[in-house]
Amino acid sequence: QVQLVESGGRLVQAGGSLRLSCAATRRTFSGYTGWFRQAPGKEREFVATISWDGATKAFADSVKGRFTISNDNAKNTVYLQMNSLKPEDTAVYYCAATPVLSITRTPSRYAYWGQGTQVTVSS
C-alpha cells in the first residue's frame, strides 16, 4: 500500500506562485504520479502527470506554460510548481499514483490518492 501526503496549499493572490509537494511513503512501482484538482460543484480534473523517472510529463491545456511538475526519487516526492496563478485555479489539489506505464489523464486509472490540499487564489 502506498500512502500519499500532499502539502503546500494556501491562500495566494492572483499572479502569485505556489509549490505543492506529494510525499509517498514508499516507491513500489514504475508508473506515473499525477496531480488532479476539484473545484466546488465540478468534477475532478487532470492537471499534470510525470513518469517515475521524470522523463515524460503531460499537462492540461489550462495550465500549460504556467505549471511545471518534477520529482525527487531520493525523497519519493513529486512537486507541482504553479506560477501566474488565476482565481480559476482555486480547488482542492490531489496527488495520485498509478502503475500504468503510459500517460493517463483519467482519474479512475490512478490507484492511490492523497487527501488533498486546498489552493485558493484571490483576485
ABEGO torsion letter per residue (X at the ends): XBBBBBBGBBBBBBGBBBBBBBBBABBABBEBBBBBBBBBGBBBBBABBBBAAGABBBBBAAABGABBBBBBAAAGBBBBBBBGBBAAABBBBBBBBBABABBBABAAABABBBAEBBBBBBX
